[in-house]
Every structure is written in C-alpha cells, then in structure tokens.
Amino acid sequence: MKTETLNKNNQGPLVLDDSILQTRAAFMATTEITDHQTIFVGIGLPCLVAHITQNHTTPNCHLVFESGLTEVVCKTQPLSTASANIAKTSKMHGSMLDVFSMLQRGEIDVGLLSAAQIDIFGNLNSSKLTTNSGKIISLPGSGGAHDISVLANKVIVVMPADPRRFVNNVDYITSPNNPYRNRKGVVGVATPDAYFSFETGQAVLQKIYSDRDAEEINASLNWDTKISSKLETISPPSNELFKDASIFLNTS
C-alpha cells in the first residue's frame, strides 16, 4: 500500500513510501535515547536514528562508528562506517581498537543495529537465510554487530515491519542477545508502527504510534507476543522531520 504524508494545505505529498516508513521506525527508536549518551552507530537505518537524534531529539549525544570515527556529526547518509561524509565531520579519527575498547570498558550507552531477521528473544541474523525450498542465501554477516550486541550497555534494533523478518527463531544467530555481565543486551526493536521490548526476556509490544492499532500490529508479524499492560502511545513524526529525513536519506 502506498504511504504518504500531506503538507499543511493538503496540496500534495511531502515524502513518499520508504522514506516515511524509515523515518517512523527511526523516530520510534529515538524515544529510547536520552541526551548526552554515547551511541555506537551501525550502517543503514541506525544512521537515520543518529541523524534524528542529533538534529531533533537529543542534540548532545556522541556518535561512534566502527571504523574508529568518534564525535561524528551525521549530516548525510554514510554508505560505510568510514565514508568521507562522516570522516570529515568527525572530531577524532581513531582505530577499530579504540572504539571496540570503548565497548569493552562499558563506555557505549546505546548500540544501534539492524538485521535481516530478529527473533522473539532478540537474537539477530545477518549471515544466512533458508528459503521455503531449502535454498541457503548468504548475507554480508556480522561486522561489529556481534560485539555491539554483547558489549553495549543496551542495544536498540531498527527494522522494517516485514513479517518475514520477525520470526520466533532466527535461521542463524549472528548477534546473540546474550549480554556481558550487567549489560542489558538487545532491549527492543523499533518498527514504523511500534516498539517491542525484550526486557522481560521475550518480545512485548511496548509502544505504538497514535495512528496505529495495537491489536492489528501484534497480528501483523509472525511473533507470538503480548501487548504490555503499560502500553505507551507516541505521536508520529512531524512533517518537518519527514522532509529533513528524506533529504538525509537521499544525500550521501
């Protein structure tokens, strides 16, 4: 179904389809981030979360990328963890050892990740998929996602609301939700409609946008989940934020 948002005079769409869905998912993720936190940013949708965080919700957060870039200003969409557009805005060009040492020391407040699959326990798969016919499809794999999922103080996943990607058990555990010591691991996943929490050990529908229905969302995925008794309702992003995010997504 085509998705769009209208300008104030209802004279036409500001942004269409994928940009809106990505923005809604990213903005939902930002509701779990507080100001002055240090964030380890994965590539893809996590970069949009970082951009919205810096420019709209919590402007004093500190962005870290796997390549060793720290204190990054995420103005346009990077294509890799060392893209020139984020390298030139970074206050420090360190090494992978520098930033992964930060992870080990517990200095990363939030890890932002995405994946091909996520299961009801918060495990992530970005390694391989098995089709209904039994064919195995190889994917890019982990990168630093395994380390982030285990060592960040907490991890927020951002995903499209595709029921094929929300499964009770992932085809392959690339990034386990098995945090180190007192770290929280994967605490939740944000979608264009909702936020599911894993803090009880299994996915629970915790937040929805005010223009969505909790029962419909819960039934739309392949998860056997419950709706929280303390379900929160979040106002959708503004038209201004949609426009800004669309520019970000289409500029690298």
C-alpha positions as a Markdown table, in Angstrom:
| # | Residue | x | y | z |
|---|---|---|---|---|
| 1 | Met | 0.0 | 0.0 | 0.0 |
| 2 | Lys | 1.3 | 3.4 | -0.9 |
| 3 | Thr | 2.2 | 5.6 | 2.1 |
| 4 | Glu | 2.3 | 9.4 | 2.1 |
| 5 | Thr | 2.1 | 12.4 | 4.3 |
| 6 | Leu | 0.5 | 15.7 | 3.2 |
| 7 | Asn | 1.6 | 19.3 | 3.7 |
| 8 | Lys | -0.4 | 21.7 | 5.9 |
| 9 | Asn | -2.6 | 22.7 | 3.0 |
| 10 | Asn | -3.2 | 19.1 | 1.9 |
| 11 | Gln | -1.9 | 20.1 | -1.6 |
| 12 | Gly | 0.3 | 17.1 | -2.1 |
| 13 | Pro | 2.7 | 14.6 | -0.5 |
| 14 | Leu | 5.9 | 15.8 | 1.1 |
| 15 | Val | 7.6 | 12.4 | 1.2 |
| 16 | Leu | 6.5 | 9.1 | -0.2 |
| 17 | Asp | 6.7 | 5.4 | 0.7 |
| 18 | Asp | 10.0 | 4.1 | 2.0 |
| 19 | Ser | 11.3 | 7.4 | 3.4 |
| 20 | Ile | 8.2 | 7.7 | 5.6 |
| 21 | Leu | 8.4 | 4.2 | 6.8 |
| 22 | Gln | 12.2 | 4.5 | 7.6 |
| 23 | Thr | 11.6 | 7.8 | 9.4 |
| 24 | Arg | 8.8 | 6.4 | 11.5 |
| 25 | Ala | 11.0 | 3.5 | 12.5 |
| 26 | Ala | 14.0 | 5.7 | 13.2 |
| 27 | Phe | 12.0 | 8.2 | 15.2 |
| 28 | Met | 10.4 | 5.5 | 17.3 |
| 29 | Ala | 14.0 | 4.3 | 18.2 |
| 30 | Thr | 15.0 | 7.8 | 19.3 |
| 31 | Thr | 12.3 | 7.6 | 22.1 |
| 32 | Glu | 14.6 | 5.2 | 23.8 |
| 33 | Ile | 17.7 | 7.5 | 23.7 |
| 34 | Thr | 18.4 | 10.2 | 26.2 |
| 35 | Asp | 20.7 | 13.3 | 25.9 |
| 36 | His | 24.5 | 13.1 | 26.4 |
| 37 | Gln | 24.6 | 9.3 | 25.7 |
| 38 | Thr | 27.4 | 7.7 | 23.7 |
| 39 | Ile | 26.0 | 5.8 | 20.7 |
| 40 | Phe | 27.7 | 3.1 | 18.6 |
| 41 | Val | 26.0 | 3.5 | 15.2 |
| 42 | Gly | 25.5 | 0.7 | 12.7 |
| 43 | Ile | 25.1 | 1.3 | 8.9 |
| 44 | Gly | 21.7 | 1.7 | 7.3 |
| 45 | Leu | 18.6 | 2.7 | 9.4 |
| 46 | Pro | 20.8 | 3.2 | 12.5 |
| 47 | Cys | 22.4 | 6.2 | 10.7 |
| 48 | Leu | 19.0 | 7.8 | 10.3 |
| 49 | Val | 18.3 | 7.3 | 14.0 |
| 50 | Ala | 21.6 | 9.0 | 14.7 |
| 51 | His | 20.7 | 11.9 | 12.4 |
| 52 | Ile | 17.3 | 12.5 | 14.0 |
| 53 | Thr | 18.8 | 12.2 | 17.5 |
| 54 | Gln | 21.4 | 14.9 | 16.7 |
| 55 | Asn | 19.1 | 17.3 | 14.9 |
| 56 | His | 15.7 | 16.8 | 16.5 |
| 57 | Thr | 15.5 | 14.9 | 19.8 |
| 58 | Thr | 18.7 | 14.7 | 21.9 |
| 59 | Pro | 21.4 | 17.0 | 20.3 |
| 60 | Asn | 24.1 | 16.4 | 22.8 |
| 61 | Cys | 24.7 | 12.7 | 22.1 |
| 62 | His | 28.1 | 11.4 | 21.0 |
| 63 | Leu | 28.3 | 9.3 | 17.9 |
| 64 | Val | 30.9 | 6.5 | 17.4 |
| 65 | Phe | 31.4 | 4.4 | 14.2 |
| 66 | Glu | 33.1 | 1.0 | 13.8 |
| 67 | Ser | 35.9 | 2.3 | 11.7 |
| 68 | Gly | 37.2 | 4.4 | 14.6 |
| 69 | Leu | 35.5 | 7.7 | 13.9 |
| 70 | Thr | 34.2 | 9.4 | 17.1 |
| 71 | Glu | 32.2 | 12.5 | 17.8 |
| 72 | Val | 30.7 | 12.3 | 14.3 |
| 73 | Val | 28.2 | 14.8 | 13.0 |
| 74 | Cys | 25.8 | 12.7 | 10.9 |
| 75 | Lys | 24.6 | 15.3 | 8.4 |
| 76 | Thr | 24.1 | 13.0 | 5.3 |
| 77 | Gln | 23.7 | 9.2 | 4.9 |
| 78 | Pro | 27.0 | 7.4 | 5.1 |
| 79 | Leu | 27.5 | 4.4 | 2.8 |
| 80 | Ser | 30.0 | 2.7 | 5.1 |
| 81 | Thr | 31.5 | 3.2 | 8.6 |
| 82 | Ala | 34.3 | 5.2 | 7.1 |
| 83 | Ser | 32.5 | 7.2 | 4.4 |
| 84 | Ala | 34.1 | 10.6 | 3.6 |
| 85 | Asn | 30.9 | 12.5 | 4.6 |
| 86 | Ile | 31.2 | 11.3 | 8.2 |
| 87 | Ala | 35.0 | 11.2 | 8.3 |
| 88 | Lys | 35.2 | 14.9 | 7.6 |
| 89 | Thr | 32.8 | 15.8 | 10.4 |
| 90 | Ser | 34.4 | 13.6 | 13.0 |
| 91 | Lys | 36.4 | 15.2 | 15.8 |
| 92 | Met | 38.7 | 12.2 | 16.1 |
| 93 | His | 40.0 | 9.6 | 13.6 |
| 94 | Gly | 40.9 | 6.6 | 15.7 |
| 95 | Ser | 41.2 | 2.9 | 15.1 |
| 96 | Met | 38.8 | 0.0 | 15.4 |
| 97 | Leu | 40.8 | -1.0 | 18.5 |
| 98 | Asp | 39.9 | 2.4 | 20.0 |
| 99 | Val | 36.2 | 2.1 | 19.6 |
| 100 | Phe | 35.9 | -1.5 | 20.4 |
| 101 | Ser | 37.9 | -0.9 | 23.6 |
| 102 | Met | 35.2 | 1.7 | 24.5 |
| 103 | Leu | 32.7 | -1.1 | 24.1 |
| 104 | Gln | 34.7 | -3.5 | 26.3 |
| 105 | Arg | 35.1 | -0.8 | 29.0 |
| 106 | Gly | 31.3 | -0.2 | 29.1 |
| 107 | Glu | 31.6 | 3.3 | 27.7 |
| 108 | Ile | 28.9 | 2.8 | 25.0 |
| 109 | Asp | 25.5 | 3.6 | 26.3 |
| 110 | Val | 23.5 | 2.6 | 23.2 |
| 111 | Gly | 24.2 | 0.4 | 20.3 |
| 112 | Leu | 22.1 | 0.9 | 17.2 |
| 113 | Leu | 21.7 | -2.1 | 14.9 |
| 114 | Ser | 19.6 | -3.6 | 12.1 |
| 115 | Ala | 19.4 | -7.1 | 10.7 |
| 116 | Ala | 17.9 | -9.4 | 8.2 |
| 117 | Gln | 16.0 | -11.3 | 10.9 |
| 118 | Ile | 15.2 | -10.8 | 14.6 |
| 119 | Asp | 13.6 | -13.4 | 16.8 |
| 120 | Ile | 11.2 | -13.2 | 19.7 |
| 121 | Phe | 14.2 | -13.3 | 22.1 |
| 122 | Gly | 16.1 | -10.5 | 20.5 |
| 123 | Asn | 18.7 | -12.6 | 18.6 |
| 124 | Leu | 19.8 | -11.1 | 15.2 |
| 125 | Asn | 20.6 | -12.8 | 11.9 |
| 126 | Ser | 22.6 | -11.1 | 9.2 |
| 127 | Ser | 24.5 | -14.2 | 8.0 |
| 128 | Lys | 22.2 | -16.5 | 6.0 |
| 129 | Leu | 18.6 | -17.2 | 5.2 |
| 130 | Thr | 16.9 | -20.5 | 4.3 |
| 131 | Thr | 14.1 | -20.2 | 1.7 |
| 132 | Asn | 11.0 | -22.4 | 1.8 |
| 133 | Ser | 12.6 | -24.5 | -0.9 |
| 134 | Gly | 15.6 | -25.2 | 1.3 |
| 135 | Lys | 18.0 | -22.9 | -0.6 |
| 136 | Ile | 20.5 | -21.0 | 1.6 |
| 137 | Ile | 21.1 | -17.4 | 0.8 |
| 138 | Ser | 24.4 | -15.9 | 2.1 |
| 139 | Leu | 24.3 | -12.4 | 3.6 |
| 140 | Pro | 27.1 | -9.9 | 4.5 |
| 141 | Gly | 27.4 | -11.1 | 8.0 |
| 142 | Ser | 28.2 | -9.5 | 11.3 |
| 143 | Gly | 30.9 | -6.8 | 11.0 |
| 144 | Gly | 30.9 | -5.5 | 14.6 |
| 145 | Ala | 27.3 | -6.3 | 15.3 |
| 146 | His | 28.1 | -9.3 | 17.5 |
| 147 | Asp | 30.4 | -7.3 | 19.7 |
| 148 | Ile | 27.9 | -4.4 | 19.9 |
| 149 | Ser | 25.0 | -6.7 | 20.9 |
| 150 | Val | 27.0 | -8.3 | 23.7 |
| 151 | Leu | 29.1 | -5.4 | 25.0 |
| 152 | Ala | 27.0 | -2.2 | 24.6 |
| 153 | Asn | 25.2 | -1.1 | 27.8 |
| 154 | Lys | 22.0 | -1.6 | 25.8 |
| 155 | Val | 21.1 | -2.2 | 22.1 |
| 156 | Ile | 18.2 | -0.9 | 20.1 |
| 157 | Val | 17.4 | -2.6 | 16.8 |
| 158 | Val | 15.6 | -0.8 | 13.9 |
| 159 | Met | 13.7 | -2.9 | 11.3 |
| 160 | Pro | 11.1 | -2.6 | 8.6 |
| 161 | Ala | 7.8 | -4.2 | 9.6 |
| 162 | Asp | 8.2 | -7.2 | 7.3 |
| 163 | Pro | 6.7 | -10.3 | 8.9 |
| 164 | Arg | 9.3 | -12.4 | 7.0 |
| 165 | Arg | 12.0 | -10.8 | 9.2 |
| 166 | Phe | 10.2 | -11.2 | 12.5 |
| 167 | Val | 10.5 | -14.9 | 13.4 |
| 168 | Asn | 10.2 | -17.0 | 16.5 |
| 169 | Asn | 13.7 | -18.4 | 15.9 |
| 170 | Val | 16.2 | -16.9 | 13.5 |
| 171 | Asp | 17.8 | -19.0 | 10.8 |
| 172 | Tyr | 21.2 | -18.3 | 12.1 |
| 173 | Ile | 22.3 | -16.4 | 15.2 |
| 174 | Thr | 24.8 | -13.8 | 14.1 |
| 175 | Ser | 24.4 | -11.4 | 17.0 |
| 176 | Pro | 23.2 | -13.2 | 20.2 |
| 177 | Asn | 21.1 | -11.4 | 22.8 |
| 178 | Asn | 23.4 | -12.7 | 25.4 |
| 179 | Pro | 24.9 | -9.6 | 27.1 |
| 180 | Tyr | 28.1 | -9.5 | 29.1 |
| 181 | Arg | 27.7 | -9.3 | 32.8 |
| 182 | Asn | 25.5 | -6.4 | 33.8 |
| 183 | Arg | 25.0 | -5.1 | 30.2 |
| 184 | Lys | 21.4 | -5.2 | 29.1 |
| 185 | Gly | 21.8 | -6.5 | 25.5 |
| 186 | Val | 19.1 | -6.1 | 23.0 |
| 187 | Val | 16.4 | -4.2 | 24.9 |
| 188 | Gly | 14.0 | -3.6 | 22.0 |
| 189 | Val | 13.2 | -3.3 | 18.3 |
| 190 | Ala | 11.6 | -0.2 | 16.6 |
| 191 | Thr | 9.4 | -0.6 | 13.5 |
| 192 | Pro | 7.5 | 2.0 | 11.5 |
| 193 | Asp | 4.4 | 1.4 | 13.7 |
| 194 | Ala | 5.7 | 0.2 | 17.1 |
| 195 | Tyr | 8.4 | -0.6 | 19.6 |
| 196 | Phe | 8.7 | -4.1 | 21.1 |
| 197 | Ser | 10.7 | -4.5 | 24.3 |
| 198 | Phe | 12.8 | -7.6 | 25.3 |
| 199 | Glu | 13.4 | -6.5 | 28.8 |
| 200 | Thr | 11.3 | -9.4 | 30.2 |
| 201 | Gly | 13.3 | -11.9 | 28.1 |
| 202 | Gln | 10.7 | -12.2 | 25.3 |
| 203 | Ala | 9.2 | -9.6 | 23.0 |
| 204 | Val | 6.3 | -7.5 | 24.3 |
| 205 | Leu | 4.6 | -4.7 | 22.4 |
| 206 | Gln | 5.5 | -1.6 | 24.5 |
| 207 | Lys | 4.8 | 1.5 | 22.3 |
| 208 | Ile | 2.7 | 2.3 | 19.3 |
| 209 | Tyr | 2.1 | 5.4 | 17.3 |
| 210 | Ser | -1.2 | 7.2 | 17.9 |
| 211 | Asp | -2.4 | 6.5 | 14.4 |
| 212 | Arg | -2.0 | 2.7 | 14.7 |
| 213 | Asp | -3.9 | -0.1 | 16.5 |
| 214 | Ala | -2.1 | -2.4 | 18.9 |
| 215 | Glu | -4.1 | -5.5 | 18.1 |
| 216 | Glu | -3.5 | -5.0 | 14.4 |
| 217 | Ile | 0.2 | -4.5 | 14.8 |
| 218 | Asn | 0.5 | -7.5 | 17.1 |
| 219 | Ala | -1.3 | -9.7 | 14.5 |
| 220 | Ser | 0.7 | -8.4 | 11.5 |
| 221 | Leu | 4.0 | -10.1 | 12.5 |
| 222 | Asn | 5.0 | -13.7 | 12.8 |
| 223 | Trp | 5.6 | -13.3 | 16.5 |
| 224 | Asp | 3.7 | -14.8 | 19.4 |
| 225 | Thr | 3.8 | -11.7 | 21.5 |
| 226 | Lys | 1.7 | -10.0 | 24.2 |
| 227 | Ile | 0.7 | -6.3 | 24.5 |
| 228 | Ser | 2.1 | -4.6 | 27.5 |
| 229 | Ser | -0.3 | -3.6 | 30.3 |
| 230 | Lys | 1.5 | -0.3 | 30.3 |
| 231 | Leu | 1.3 | 0.3 | 26.5 |
| 232 | Glu | 2.6 | 3.8 | 25.6 |
| 233 | Thr | 1.2 | 5.9 | 22.7 |
| 234 | Ile | 3.7 | 8.1 | 20.8 |
| 235 | Ser | 2.8 | 11.0 | 18.4 |
| 236 | Pro | 4.1 | 10.4 | 14.9 |
| 237 | Pro | 7.0 | 12.5 | 13.5 |
| 238 | Ser | 6.2 | 16.0 | 12.2 |
| 239 | Asn | 6.1 | 16.9 | 8.5 |
| 240 | Glu | 9.3 | 18.9 | 9.1 |
| 241 | Leu | 11.1 | 15.8 | 10.4 |
| 242 | Phe | 9.8 | 13.8 | 7.4 |
| 243 | Lys | 11.2 | 16.3 | 5.0 |
| 244 | Asp | 14.6 | 16.5 | 6.8 |
| 245 | Ala | 14.9 | 12.7 | 6.9 |
| 246 | Ser | 14.0 | 12.4 | 3.2 |
| 247 | Ile | 16.9 | 14.8 | 2.4 |
| 248 | Phe | 19.2 | 12.9 | 4.6 |
| 249 | Leu | 18.3 | 9.5 | 3.0 |
| 250 | Asn | 18.8 | 10.8 | -0.5 |
| 251 | Thr | 22.2 | 12.6 | 0.1 |
| 252 | Ser | 25.4 | 10.8 | 0.7 |
